[in-house]
Amino acid sequence: MRAMTLEILASLRERFPQGARVELLRMDDPQAPAIGTRGTVRGVDDSGSIMVAWDSGGSLNVLFGVDECRKVGD
């Protein structure tokens, strides 16, 4: 996992603003939604985790440096 810096945090917050739509590409958690699940960004916390309200009803964060999602144009 890469160390969080203020520059990385600012970049993540710009790339994944509140309300942005994302698609899950990888999540290392047994409770993870299925790959390809889409959701709406609720924000990015101070550790760089992307807080997502998944369309499937869950709310697991996309952890910086561990999990992966991509922004989609819904």
PyMOL Python script that loads the backbone (N, CA, C, O; Angstrom):
from pymol import cmd

cmd.read_pdbstr("""\
ATOM      1  N   MET A   1       0.844  -1.185   0.000  1.00  0.00           N
ATOM      2  CA  MET A   1       0.000   0.000   0.000  1.00  0.00           C
ATOM      3  C   MET A   1       0.887   1.244   0.000  1.00  0.00           C
ATOM      4  O   MET A   1       1.868   1.313   0.740  1.00  0.00           O
ATOM      5  N   ARG A   2       0.544   2.211  -0.820  1.00  0.00           N
ATOM      6  CA  ARG A   2       1.289   3.461  -0.881  1.00  0.00           C
ATOM      7  C   ARG A   2       0.905   4.353   0.282  1.00  0.00           C
ATOM      8  O   ARG A   2      -0.219   4.294   0.779  1.00  0.00           O
ATOM      9  N   ALA A   3       1.855   5.188   0.716  1.00  0.00           N
ATOM     10  CA  ALA A   3       1.587   6.130   1.798  1.00  0.00           C
ATOM     11  C   ALA A   3       0.695   7.259   1.291  1.00  0.00           C
ATOM     12  O   ALA A   3       0.860   7.738   0.169  1.00  0.00           O
ATOM     13  N   MET A   4      -0.249   7.677   2.128  1.00  0.00           N
ATOM     14  CA  MET A   4      -1.152   8.771   1.778  1.00  0.00           C
ATOM     15  C   MET A   4      -0.428  10.101   1.957  1.00  0.00           C
ATOM     16  O   MET A   4       0.204  10.349   2.984  1.00  0.00           O
ATOM     17  N   THR A   5      -0.531  10.941   0.947  1.00  0.00           N
ATOM     18  CA  THR A   5       0.001  12.303   1.027  1.00  0.00           C
ATOM     19  C   THR A   5      -1.145  13.269   0.774  1.00  0.00           C
ATOM     20  O   THR A   5      -2.201  12.875   0.281  1.00  0.00           O
ATOM     21  N   LEU A   6      -0.936  14.516   1.110  1.00  0.00           N
ATOM     22  CA  LEU A   6      -1.965  15.524   0.853  1.00  0.00           C
ATOM     23  C   LEU A   6      -2.240  15.660  -0.640  1.00  0.00           C
ATOM     24  O   LEU A   6      -3.374  15.917  -1.043  1.00  0.00           O
ATOM     25  N   GLU A   7      -1.204  15.490  -1.462  1.00  0.00           N
ATOM     26  CA  GLU A   7      -1.368  15.586  -2.907  1.00  0.00           C
ATOM     27  C   GLU A   7      -2.230  14.440  -3.439  1.00  0.00           C
ATOM     28  O   GLU A   7      -3.126  14.656  -4.256  1.00  0.00           O
ATOM     29  N   ILE A   8      -1.953  13.223  -2.971  1.00  0.00           N
ATOM     30  CA  ILE A   8      -2.752  12.064  -3.408  1.00  0.00           C
ATOM     31  C   ILE A   8      -4.194  12.231  -2.955  1.00  0.00           C
ATOM     32  O   ILE A   8      -5.121  11.973  -3.723  1.00  0.00           O
ATOM     33  N   LEU A   9      -4.390  12.661  -1.710  1.00  0.00           N
ATOM     34  CA  LEU A   9      -5.735  12.849  -1.173  1.00  0.00           C
ATOM     35  C   LEU A   9      -6.505  13.884  -1.987  1.00  0.00           C
ATOM     36  O   LEU A   9      -7.672  13.670  -2.314  1.00  0.00           O
ATOM     37  N   ALA A  10      -5.867  14.996  -2.314  1.00  0.00           N
ATOM     38  CA  ALA A  10      -6.521  16.035  -3.121  1.00  0.00           C
ATOM     39  C   ALA A  10      -6.871  15.494  -4.508  1.00  0.00           C
ATOM     40  O   ALA A  10      -7.937  15.801  -5.043  1.00  0.00           O
ATOM     41  N   SER A  11      -5.982  14.694  -5.089  1.00  0.00           N
ATOM     42  CA  SER A  11      -6.231  14.113  -6.405  1.00  0.00           C
ATOM     43  C   SER A  11      -7.413  13.144  -6.368  1.00  0.00           C
ATOM     44  O   SER A  11      -8.257  13.161  -7.263  1.00  0.00           O
ATOM     45  N   LEU A  12      -7.476  12.304  -5.339  1.00  0.00           N
ATOM     46  CA  LEU A  12      -8.592  11.363  -5.205  1.00  0.00           C
ATOM     47  C   LEU A  12      -9.916  12.103  -5.049  1.00  0.00           C
ATOM     48  O   LEU A  12     -10.922  11.721  -5.647  1.00  0.00           O
ATOM     49  N   ARG A  13      -9.910  13.159  -4.246  1.00  0.00           N
ATOM     50  CA  ARG A  13     -11.144  13.922  -4.024  1.00  0.00           C
ATOM     51  C   ARG A  13     -11.592  14.640  -5.292  1.00  0.00           C
ATOM     52  O   ARG A  13     -12.789  14.825  -5.511  1.00  0.00           O
ATOM     53  N   GLU A  14     -10.648  15.041  -6.116  1.00  0.00           N
ATOM     54  CA  GLU A  14     -11.005  15.674  -7.392  1.00  0.00           C
ATOM     55  C   GLU A  14     -11.522  14.629  -8.385  1.00  0.00           C
ATOM     56  O   GLU A  14     -12.480  14.874  -9.118  1.00  0.00           O
ATOM     57  N   ARG A  15     -10.881  13.475  -8.395  1.00  0.00           N
ATOM     58  CA  ARG A  15     -11.245  12.411  -9.338  1.00  0.00           C
ATOM     59  C   ARG A  15     -12.562  11.727  -8.980  1.00  0.00           C
ATOM     60  O   ARG A  15     -13.307  11.302  -9.864  1.00  0.00           O
ATOM     61  N   PHE A  16     -12.848  11.621  -7.670  1.00  0.00           N
ATOM     62  CA  PHE A  16     -14.050  10.940  -7.204  1.00  0.00           C
ATOM     63  C   PHE A  16     -14.885  11.868  -6.316  1.00  0.00           C
ATOM     64  O   PHE A  16     -14.984  11.638  -5.111  1.00  0.00           O
ATOM     65  N   PRO A  17     -15.486  12.914  -6.897  1.00  0.00           N
ATOM     66  CA  PRO A  17     -16.277  13.851  -6.095  1.00  0.00           C
ATOM     67  C   PRO A  17     -17.581  13.203  -5.618  1.00  0.00           C
ATOM     68  O   PRO A  17     -18.048  12.215  -6.186  1.00  0.00           O
ATOM     69  N   GLN A  18     -18.144  13.775  -4.579  1.00  0.00           N
ATOM     70  CA  GLN A  18     -19.436  13.298  -4.079  1.00  0.00           C
ATOM     71  C   GLN A  18     -20.442  13.294  -5.222  1.00  0.00           C
ATOM     72  O   GLN A  18     -20.548  14.266  -5.969  1.00  0.00           O
ATOM     73  N   GLY A  19     -21.183  12.192  -5.353  1.00  0.00           N
ATOM     74  CA  GLY A  19     -22.179  12.060  -6.406  1.00  0.00           C
ATOM     75  C   GLY A  19     -21.682  11.358  -7.660  1.00  0.00           C
ATOM     76  O   GLY A  19     -22.481  10.965  -8.510  1.00  0.00           O
ATOM     77  N   ALA A  20     -20.350  11.195  -7.784  1.00  0.00           N
ATOM     78  CA  ALA A  20     -19.804  10.497  -8.952  1.00  0.00           C
ATOM     79  C   ALA A  20     -20.243   9.040  -8.926  1.00  0.00           C
ATOM     80  O   ALA A  20     -20.436   8.454  -7.861  1.00  0.00           O
ATOM     81  N   ARG A  21     -20.395   8.467 -10.109  1.00  0.00           N
ATOM     82  CA  ARG A  21     -20.755   7.059 -10.230  1.00  0.00           C
ATOM     83  C   ARG A  21     -19.482   6.246 -10.468  1.00  0.00           C
ATOM     84  O   ARG A  21     -18.625   6.642 -11.258  1.00  0.00           O
ATOM     85  N   VAL A  22     -19.365   5.109  -9.782  1.00  0.00           N
ATOM     86  CA  VAL A  22     -18.198   4.244  -9.913  1.00  0.00           C
ATOM     87  C   VAL A  22     -18.633   2.804 -10.128  1.00  0.00           C
ATOM     88  O   VAL A  22     -19.765   2.421  -9.830  1.00  0.00           O
ATOM     89  N   GLU A  23     -17.696   2.013 -10.657  1.00  0.00           N
ATOM     90  CA  GLU A  23     -17.890   0.579 -10.848  1.00  0.00           C
ATOM     91  C   GLU A  23     -16.763  -0.148 -10.129  1.00  0.00           C
ATOM     92  O   GLU A  23     -15.598   0.228 -10.262  1.00  0.00           O
ATOM     93  N   LEU A  24     -17.095  -1.169  -9.381  1.00  0.00           N
ATOM     94  CA  LEU A  24     -16.106  -1.934  -8.635  1.00  0.00           C
ATOM     95  C   LEU A  24     -15.310  -2.834  -9.569  1.00  0.00           C
ATOM     96  O   LEU A  24     -15.885  -3.584 -10.358  1.00  0.00           O
ATOM     97  N   LEU A  25     -13.974  -2.757  -9.474  1.00  0.00           N
ATOM     98  CA  LEU A  25     -13.088  -3.593 -10.278  1.00  0.00           C
ATOM     99  C   LEU A  25     -12.422  -4.675  -9.441  1.00  0.00           C
ATOM    100  O   LEU A  25     -12.184  -5.782  -9.925  1.00  0.00           O
ATOM    101  N   ARG A  26     -12.114  -4.351  -8.162  1.00  0.00           N
ATOM    102  CA  ARG A  26     -11.450  -5.307  -7.276  1.00  0.00           C
ATOM    103  C   ARG A  26     -11.676  -4.863  -5.838  1.00  0.00           C
ATOM    104  O   ARG A  26     -11.549  -3.680  -5.519  1.00  0.00           O
ATOM    105  N   MET A  27     -12.017  -5.827  -4.958  1.00  0.00           N
ATOM    106  CA  MET A  27     -12.149  -5.517  -3.533  1.00  0.00           C
ATOM    107  C   MET A  27     -11.748  -6.755  -2.747  1.00  0.00           C
ATOM    108  O   MET A  27     -12.290  -7.839  -2.965  1.00  0.00           O
ATOM    109  N   ASP A  28     -10.806  -6.594  -1.841  1.00  0.00           N
ATOM    110  CA  ASP A  28     -10.282  -7.687  -1.035  1.00  0.00           C
ATOM    111  C   ASP A  28     -11.059  -7.776   0.275  1.00  0.00           C
ATOM    112  O   ASP A  28     -10.544  -7.423   1.336  1.00  0.00           O
ATOM    113  N   ASP A  29     -12.297  -8.248   0.194  1.00  0.00           N
ATOM    114  CA  ASP A  29     -13.156  -8.364   1.373  1.00  0.00           C
ATOM    115  C   ASP A  29     -14.201  -9.441   1.089  1.00  0.00           C
ATOM    116  O   ASP A  29     -14.830  -9.426   0.030  1.00  0.00           O
ATOM    117  N   PRO A  30     -14.393 -10.376   2.022  1.00  0.00           N
ATOM    118  CA  PRO A  30     -15.384 -11.428   1.772  1.00  0.00           C
ATOM    119  C   PRO A  30     -16.820 -10.905   1.669  1.00  0.00           C
ATOM    120  O   PRO A  30     -17.685 -11.589   1.124  1.00  0.00           O
ATOM    121  N   GLN A  31     -17.077  -9.720   2.177  1.00  0.00           N
ATOM    122  CA  GLN A  31     -18.413  -9.120   2.117  1.00  0.00           C
ATOM    123  C   GLN A  31     -18.583  -8.164   0.937  1.00  0.00           C
ATOM    124  O   GLN A  31     -19.594  -7.469   0.832  1.00  0.00           O
ATOM    125  N   ALA A  32     -17.587  -8.135   0.054  1.00  0.00           N
ATOM    126  CA  ALA A  32     -17.589  -7.195  -1.072  1.00  0.00           C
ATOM    127  C   ALA A  32     -18.758  -7.444  -2.009  1.00  0.00           C
ATOM    128  O   ALA A  32     -19.184  -8.584  -2.194  1.00  0.00           O
ATOM    129  N   PRO A  33     -19.277  -6.366  -2.605  1.00  0.00           N
ATOM    130  CA  PRO A  33     -20.258  -6.554  -3.673  1.00  0.00           C
ATOM    131  C   PRO A  33     -19.575  -7.228  -4.863  1.00  0.00           C
ATOM    132  O   PRO A  33     -18.347  -7.259  -4.948  1.00  0.00           O
ATOM    133  N   ALA A  34     -20.362  -7.754  -5.758  1.00  0.00           N
ATOM    134  CA  ALA A  34     -19.819  -8.430  -6.944  1.00  0.00           C
ATOM    135  C   ALA A  34     -19.024  -7.455  -7.806  1.00  0.00           C
ATOM    136  O   ALA A  34     -19.368  -6.278  -7.912  1.00  0.00           O
ATOM    137  N   ILE A  35     -17.963  -7.959  -8.415  1.00  0.00           N
ATOM    138  CA  ILE A  35     -17.195  -7.155  -9.371  1.00  0.00           C
ATOM    139  C   ILE A  35     -18.171  -6.664 -10.440  1.00  0.00           C
ATOM    140  O   ILE A  35     -19.007  -7.423 -10.930  1.00  0.00           O
ATOM    141  N   GLY A  36     -18.052  -5.392 -10.791  1.00  0.00           N
ATOM    142  CA  GLY A  36     -18.949  -4.800 -11.777  1.00  0.00           C
ATOM    143  C   GLY A  36     -20.112  -4.046 -11.145  1.00  0.00           C
ATOM    144  O   GLY A  36     -20.827  -3.318 -11.832  1.00  0.00           O
ATOM    145  N   THR A  37     -20.305  -4.220  -9.825  1.00  0.00           N
ATOM    146  CA  THR A  37     -21.373  -3.489  -9.142  1.00  0.00           C
ATOM    147  C   THR A  37     -21.075  -1.997  -9.214  1.00  0.00           C
ATOM    148  O   THR A  37     -19.927  -1.573  -9.075  1.00  0.00           O
ATOM    149  N   ARG A  38     -22.108  -1.219  -9.430  1.00  0.00           N
ATOM    150  CA  ARG A  38     -21.960   0.234  -9.495  1.00  0.00           C
ATOM    151  C   ARG A  38     -22.523   0.880  -8.234  1.00  0.00           C
ATOM    152  O   ARG A  38     -23.355   0.309  -7.529  1.00  0.00           O
ATOM    153  N   GLY A  39     -22.042   2.081  -7.983  1.00  0.00           N
ATOM    154  CA  GLY A  39     -22.507   2.807  -6.816  1.00  0.00           C
ATOM    155  C   GLY A  39     -22.234   4.291  -6.956  1.00  0.00           C
ATOM    156  O   GLY A  39     -21.672   4.749  -7.951  1.00  0.00           O
ATOM    157  N   THR A  40     -22.646   5.036  -5.933  1.00  0.00           N
ATOM    158  CA  THR A  40     -22.502   6.490  -5.918  1.00  0.00           C
ATOM    159  C   THR A  40     -21.540   6.890  -4.802  1.00  0.00           C
ATOM    160  O   THR A  40     -21.688   6.461  -3.658  1.00  0.00           O
ATOM    161  N   VAL A  41     -20.556   7.715  -5.147  1.00  0.00           N
ATOM    162  CA  VAL A  41     -19.562   8.176  -4.181  1.00  0.00           C
ATOM    163  C   VAL A  41     -20.219   9.113  -3.170  1.00  0.00           C
ATOM    164  O   VAL A  41     -20.933  10.047  -3.533  1.00  0.00           O
ATOM    165  N   ARG A  42     -19.955   8.834  -1.882  1.00  0.00           N
ATOM    166  CA  ARG A  42     -20.425   9.703  -0.799  1.00  0.00           C
ATOM    167  C   ARG A  42     -19.322  10.641  -0.340  1.00  0.00           C
ATOM    168  O   ARG A  42     -19.586  11.611   0.371  1.00  0.00           O
ATOM    169  N   GLY A  43     -18.082  10.358  -0.743  1.00  0.00           N
ATOM    170  CA  GLY A  43     -16.953  11.196  -0.370  1.00  0.00           C
ATOM    171  C   GLY A  43     -15.687  10.374  -0.313  1.00  0.00           C
ATOM    172  O   GLY A  43     -15.704   9.164  -0.539  1.00  0.00           O
ATOM    173  N   VAL A  44     -14.571  11.052  -0.005  1.00  0.00           N
ATOM    174  CA  VAL A  44     -13.285  10.401   0.190  1.00  0.00           C
ATOM    175  C   VAL A  44     -12.813  10.790   1.581  1.00  0.00           C
ATOM    176  O   VAL A  44     -12.697  11.976   1.890  1.00  0.00           O
ATOM    177  N   ASP A  45     -12.535   9.782   2.437  1.00  0.00           N
ATOM    178  CA  ASP A  45     -12.124  10.101   3.806  1.00  0.00           C
ATOM    179  C   ASP A  45     -10.643  10.470   3.864  1.00  0.00           C
ATOM    180  O   ASP A  45      -9.952  10.428   2.846  1.00  0.00           O
ATOM    181  N   ASP A  46     -10.158  10.829   5.043  1.00  0.00           N
ATOM    182  CA  ASP A  46      -8.787  11.318   5.197  1.00  0.00           C
ATOM    183  C   ASP A  46      -7.720  10.250   4.952  1.00  0.00           C
ATOM    184  O   ASP A  46      -6.547  10.581   4.776  1.00  0.00           O
ATOM    185  N   SER A  47      -8.113   8.977   4.939  1.00  0.00           N
ATOM    186  CA  SER A  47      -7.150   7.912   4.637  1.00  0.00           C
ATOM    187  C   SER A  47      -7.122   7.608   3.140  1.00  0.00           C
ATOM    188  O   SER A  47      -6.332   6.778   2.690  1.00  0.00           O
ATOM    189  N   GLY A  48      -7.990   8.282   2.359  1.00  0.00           N
ATOM    190  CA  GLY A  48      -8.046   8.077   0.919  1.00  0.00           C
ATOM    191  C   GLY A  48      -9.034   7.016   0.489  1.00  0.00           C
ATOM    192  O   GLY A  48      -9.115   6.693  -0.696  1.00  0.00           O
ATOM    193  N   SER A  49      -9.789   6.465   1.432  1.00  0.00           N
ATOM    194  CA  SER A  49     -10.813   5.481   1.072  1.00  0.00           C
ATOM    195  C   SER A  49     -12.000   6.180   0.424  1.00  0.00           C
ATOM    196  O   SER A  49     -12.461   7.220   0.894  1.00  0.00           O
ATOM    197  N   ILE A  50     -12.483   5.592  -0.663  1.00  0.00           N
ATOM    198  CA  ILE A  50     -13.639   6.142  -1.362  1.00  0.00           C
ATOM    199  C   ILE A  50     -14.886   5.537  -0.737  1.00  0.00           C
ATOM    200  O   ILE A  50     -15.083   4.322  -0.773  1.00  0.00           O
ATOM    201  N   MET A  51     -15.720   6.387  -0.168  1.00  0.00           N
ATOM    202  CA  MET A  51     -16.941   5.942   0.505  1.00  0.00           C
ATOM    203  C   MET A  51     -18.039   5.855  -0.540  1.00  0.00           C
ATOM    204  O   MET A  51     -18.382   6.851  -1.179  1.00  0.00           O
ATOM    205  N   VAL A  52     -18.596   4.641  -0.715  1.00  0.00           N
ATOM    206  CA  VAL A  52     -19.542   4.383  -1.797  1.00  0.00           C
ATOM    207  C   VAL A  52     -20.839   3.797  -1.251  1.00  0.00           C
ATOM    208  O   VAL A  52     -20.823   2.905  -0.403  1.00  0.00           O
ATOM    209  N   ALA A  53     -21.955   4.305  -1.746  1.00  0.00           N
ATOM    210  CA  ALA A  53     -23.265   3.686  -1.525  1.00  0.00           C
ATOM    211  C   ALA A  53     -23.513   2.805  -2.735  1.00  0.00           C
ATOM    212  O   ALA A  53     -23.868   3.298  -3.806  1.00  0.00           O
ATOM    213  N   TRP A  54     -23.325   1.492  -2.570  1.00  0.00           N
ATOM    214  CA  TRP A  54     -23.455   0.555  -3.684  1.00  0.00           C
ATOM    215  C   TRP A  54     -24.914   0.361  -4.057  1.00  0.00           C
ATOM    216  O   TRP A  54     -25.786   0.332  -3.189  1.00  0.00           O
ATOM    217  N   ASP A  55     -25.177   0.228  -5.344  1.00  0.00           N
ATOM    218  CA  ASP A  55     -26.536   0.014  -5.841  1.00  0.00           C
ATOM    219  C   ASP A  55     -27.154  -1.259  -5.264  1.00  0.00           C
ATOM    220  O   ASP A  55     -28.377  -1.383  -5.198  1.00  0.00           O
ATOM    221  N   SER A  56     -26.311  -2.203  -4.846  1.00  0.00           N
ATOM    222  CA  SER A  56     -26.785  -3.463  -4.273  1.00  0.00           C
ATOM    223  C   SER A  56     -27.207  -3.317  -2.815  1.00  0.00           C
ATOM    224  O   SER A  56     -27.702  -4.268  -2.210  1.00  0.00           O
ATOM    225  N   GLY A  57     -27.011  -2.118  -2.249  1.00  0.00           N
ATOM    226  CA  GLY A  57     -27.450  -1.858  -0.885  1.00  0.00           C
ATOM    227  C   GLY A  57     -26.348  -1.779   0.145  1.00  0.00           C
ATOM    228  O   GLY A  57     -26.602  -1.335   1.265  1.00  0.00           O
ATOM    229  N   GLY A  58     -25.140  -2.186  -0.180  1.00  0.00           N
ATOM    230  CA  GLY A  58     -24.034  -2.139   0.771  1.00  0.00           C
ATOM    231  C   GLY A  58     -23.355  -0.779   0.795  1.00  0.00           C
ATOM    232  O   GLY A  58     -23.694   0.122   0.028  1.00  0.00           O
ATOM    233  N   SER A  59     -22.379  -0.656   1.703  1.00  0.00           N
ATOM    234  CA  SER A  59     -21.663   0.623   1.801  1.00  0.00           C
ATOM    235  C   SER A  59     -20.188   0.431   2.149  1.00  0.00           C
ATOM    236  O   SER A  59     -19.603   1.290   2.809  1.00  0.00           O
ATOM    237  N   LEU A  60     -19.572  -0.676   1.722  1.00  0.00           N
ATOM    238  CA  LEU A  60     -18.152  -0.871   1.986  1.00  0.00           C
ATOM    239  C   LEU A  60     -17.325   0.147   1.208  1.00  0.00           C
ATOM    240  O   LEU A  60     -17.590   0.432   0.041  1.00  0.00           O
ATOM    241  N   ASN A  61     -16.306   0.691   1.894  1.00  0.00           N
ATOM    242  CA  ASN A  61     -15.411   1.654   1.252  1.00  0.00           C
ATOM    243  C   ASN A  61     -14.447   0.953   0.308  1.00  0.00           C
ATOM    244  O   ASN A  61     -14.091  -0.206   0.519  1.00  0.00           O
ATOM    245  N   VAL A  62     -14.030   1.656  -0.726  1.00  0.00           N
ATOM    246  CA  VAL A  62     -12.976   1.192  -1.630  1.00  0.00           C
ATOM    247  C   VAL A  62     -11.673   1.683  -1.002  1.00  0.00           C
ATOM    248  O   VAL A  62     -11.390   2.881  -1.013  1.00  0.00           O
ATOM    249  N   LEU A  63     -10.879   0.760  -0.455  1.00  0.00           N
ATOM    250  CA  LEU A  63      -9.685   1.120   0.300  1.00  0.00           C
ATOM    251  C   LEU A  63      -8.538   1.525  -0.618  1.00  0.00           C
ATOM    252  O   LEU A  63      -8.204   0.816  -1.566  1.00  0.00           O
ATOM    253  N   PHE A  64      -7.951   2.658  -0.325  1.00  0.00           N
ATOM    254  CA  PHE A  64      -6.825   3.172  -1.099  1.00  0.00           C
ATOM    255  C   PHE A  64      -5.669   2.170  -1.080  1.00  0.00           C
ATOM    256  O   PHE A  64      -5.267   1.695  -0.018  1.00  0.00           O
ATOM    257  N   GLY A  65      -5.141   1.854  -2.265  1.00  0.00           N
ATOM    258  CA  GLY A  65      -3.990   0.973  -2.377  1.00  0.00           C
ATOM    259  C   GLY A  65      -4.298  -0.510  -2.249  1.00  0.00           C
ATOM    260  O   GLY A  65      -3.398  -1.340  -2.379  1.00  0.00           O
ATOM    261  N   VAL A  66      -5.561  -0.857  -1.994  1.00  0.00           N
ATOM    262  CA  VAL A  66      -5.950  -2.265  -1.823  1.00  0.00           C
ATOM    263  C   VAL A  66      -7.018  -2.644  -2.848  1.00  0.00           C
ATOM    264  O   VAL A  66      -6.859  -3.601  -3.605  1.00  0.00           O
ATOM    265  N   ASP A  67      -8.089  -1.888  -2.857  1.00  0.00           N
ATOM    266  CA  ASP A  67      -9.233  -2.141  -3.737  1.00  0.00           C
ATOM    267  C   ASP A  67      -9.160  -1.215  -4.957  1.00  0.00           C
ATOM    268  O   ASP A  67      -8.326  -0.311  -5.011  1.00  0.00           O
ATOM    269  N   GLU A  68     -10.031  -1.449  -5.919  1.00  0.00           N
ATOM    270  CA  GLU A  68     -10.008  -0.618  -7.126  1.00  0.00           C
ATOM    271  C   GLU A  68     -11.406  -0.428  -7.691  1.00  0.00           C
ATOM    272  O   GLU A  68     -12.202  -1.364  -7.767  1.00  0.00           O
ATOM    273  N   CYS A  69     -11.682   0.806  -8.082  1.00  0.00           N
ATOM    274  CA  CYS A  69     -12.927   1.118  -8.799  1.00  0.00           C
ATOM    275  C   CYS A  69     -12.588   2.099  -9.888  1.00  0.00           C
ATOM    276  O   CYS A  69     -11.500   2.673  -9.917  1.00  0.00           O
ATOM    277  N   ARG A  70     -13.543   2.287 -10.791  1.00  0.00           N
ATOM    278  CA  ARG A  70     -13.332   3.275 -11.847  1.00  0.00           C
ATOM    279  C   ARG A  70     -14.577   4.140 -11.935  1.00  0.00           C
ATOM    280  O   ARG A  70     -15.692   3.691 -11.672  1.00  0.00           O
ATOM    281  N   LYS A  71     -14.359   5.368 -12.304  1.00  0.00           N
ATOM    282  CA  LYS A  71     -15.465   6.296 -12.508  1.00  0.00           C
ATOM    283  C   LYS A  71     -16.176   5.948 -13.801  1.00  0.00           C
ATOM    284  O   LYS A  71     -15.539   5.659 -14.814  1.00  0.00           O
ATOM    285  N   VAL A  72     -17.505   5.977 -13.761  1.00  0.00           N
ATOM    286  CA  VAL A  72     -18.308   5.692 -14.952  1.00  0.00           C
ATOM    287  C   VAL A  72     -19.229   6.879 -15.221  1.00  0.00           C
ATOM    288  O   VAL A  72     -19.520   7.667 -14.321  1.00  0.00           O
ATOM    289  N   GLY A  73     -19.680   6.997 -16.455  1.00  0.00           N
ATOM    290  CA  GLY A  73     -20.480   8.147 -16.853  1.00  0.00           C
ATOM    291  C   GLY A  73     -21.968   7.901 -16.849  1.00  0.00           C
ATOM    292  O   GLY A  73     -22.602   7.994 -17.901  1.00  0.00           O
ATOM    293  N   ASP A  74     -22.547   7.592 -15.714  1.00  0.00           N
ATOM    294  CA  ASP A  74     -24.010   7.413 -15.629  1.00  0.00           C
ATOM    295  C   ASP A  74     -24.697   8.748 -15.491  1.00  0.00           C
ATOM    296  O   ASP A  74     -25.923   8.806 -15.404  1.00  0.00           O
TER     297      ASP A  74
END
""", "prot")
cmd.dss("prot")
cmd.show_as("cartoon", "prot")
cmd.util.cbc("prot")
cmd.orient("prot")
